[in-house]
Amino acid sequence: MADTVIDLNADLGEGFGRWRLTDDEALLTVVTSANVACGFHAGDPATMRRVCELAAARGVRIGAQVSYRDLAGFGRRAMDVPAGELAAEVAYQIGALEVFARAAGSRVSYVKPHGALYNRAVHDAEQAAAVVAGVRLAGDLPVLGLPGSRLLAAAADAGLPRVAEAFADRAYTAEGTLVPRSRPGAVVEDPDEVAARAVALARDGRVVAATGEPVAVRARSLCVHGDTPGAALLAAGVRRALERAGVKVEAFG
């Protein structure tokens, strides 16, 4: 039997100015891929540069976490952005991060939408296609997204590499989508439960939905949210549990 291999990613650089939300230094000792905020939902040039330097020094892959232009709402508010405008804004964010990644001796290796844009691109074919169009403007980069999403379908249509992603610290619906954050229990915070879910997702390709049904979720990358309280300890526990279960943790691609 082939070894089970999984990437471990987290959202990083989610601060602005003197305000910091994510423990970037600690998370970068654990994860293999870093989804770096590009200034639209969080992040600023100095933060982006710092996180890219830290990630490059630790051999962690750098990904552009693109978002709707919603700094006040942390990119989690529903927005209607024309497709052409959204494509340009996605390319703009990737390009900004690429400057700092290259200056650090690395590069942007993939793209992952954030928050409301991520969830919208699961079902909305137009917005998904706009994200992919923006990625293609910046370069033919892999796209990280939910299995079965319109986003990954659009990436396939465009000939871009696709990376299916699962969430160790988010509740799932019976359909395999994420429970909206507005509902109780949408974020799983118990460290033991998060670790157990991570192992089940990586090794068995399944998770138990919030309503109790087993759901098949085949993914190459696992996410632990950087803004969850105690995220660095949570991510470290996930990695230990994966390795103890015989799962090899390494970046995709």
VENLINTA-V967050 format. One record per residue. NEAR is the number of other C-alpha atoms within 8 Angstrom. D_CENTER is the distance of its C-alpha to the mean C-alpha in Angstrom with 2 decimals. Layout:
near=[NEAR/NEAR]
d_center=[D_CENTER/D_CENTER]
This chain:
near=[2/3/7/9/10/15/14/15/13/13/15/13/15/14/13/10/8/5/6/10/9/12/11/9/7/8/13/13/7/10/13/14/13/15/14/14/16/17/10/14/16/14/15/11/7/6/12/15/12/8/12/13/11/10/13/14/7/8/7/12/12/17/13/16/13/14/16/11/7/12/10/6/8/10/17/10/9/6/6/4/6/6/10/7/8/14/14/10/9/13/13/9/13/15/9/9/13/10/8/12/16/10/7/10/7/10/8/14/10/11/16/13/11/11/11/13/13/12/8/10/13/13/8/9/11/7/11/14/12/12/12/14/9/14/15/10/8/10/6/7/11/11/14/13/14/12/11/7/11/12/15/16/9/12/14/10/7/7/6/11/9/11/13/13/14/14/9/13/12/10/12/14/11/11/6/10/8/9/11/6/7/5/7/6/6/13/9/11/9/6/8/7/9/14/15/10/11/14/14/11/15/16/8/7/11/11/12/10/13/10/7/6/8/9/11/8/11/12/14/13/13/15/12/14/9/13/9/7/5/6/14/11/7/12/12/9/11/13/12/8/12/15/10/7/7/8/14/10/12/9/10/8/2]
d_center=[28.53/25.65/23.45/20.20/17.36/13.71/10.90/9.47/6.31/6.17/6.13/9.53/12.49/12.44/16.21/19.00/22.38/23.78/21.31/18.47/15.99/13.87/15.87/14.50/17.47/17.27/13.60/14.21/17.02/14.94/11.57/11.80/8.78/7.97/5.59/8.92/10.12/12.77/15.42/15.15/13.57/14.04/15.07/18.31/19.81/21.02/17.78/15.89/18.80/18.93/15.37/15.80/19.14/18.00/15.24/17.87/20.49/18.64/17.64/13.87/12.09/10.97/8.30/9.00/6.91/9.74/11.34/14.76/17.33/17.42/17.74/20.07/17.96/14.63/13.38/13.95/17.32/18.28/19.56/21.55/21.12/23.31/21.71/23.29/22.27/18.61/18.66/20.36/18.02/14.93/17.11/18.33/15.06/14.25/17.89/17.95/15.29/17.07/20.25/19.05/17.30/20.59/22.70/21.12/22.03/18.65/16.78/13.57/12.57/9.89/8.33/5.35/7.07/6.99/9.39/12.54/11.71/8.93/11.66/14.44/13.37/13.59/17.33/18.46/19.53/20.63/17.52/15.48/18.19/18.09/14.47/15.51/18.72/17.09/15.17/18.60/20.32/18.36/18.63/17.89/14.38/12.21/9.88/6.81/7.60/9.65/12.87/15.80/14.16/16.09/13.26/13.51/17.25/17.52/15.84/18.38/21.15/20.43/20.48/17.00/15.34/12.88/10.43/10.28/7.65/9.06/8.85/11.60/12.15/12.27/15.45/15.88/18.65/21.21/19.85/16.49/14.58/13.21/16.10/16.16/15.83/19.44/20.69/21.81/19.88/16.56/14.97/16.28/17.52/20.17/19.31/21.41/19.97/16.32/17.59/19.66/16.98/14.82/18.00/18.90/15.66/15.84/19.62/20.74/17.99/18.69/18.04/20.59/20.10/21.09/24.37/25.08/24.63/22.97/20.19/19.31/15.62/15.49/12.28/11.90/8.69/8.29/5.96/8.28/7.98/9.75/12.06/13.47/17.05/17.61/13.99/15.31/17.98/15.80/13.55/16.89/18.38/15.75/16.34/20.06/20.14/18.44/20.86/23.77/23.10/23.41/19.82/19.14/15.93/15.19/12.87/12.97/15.35]
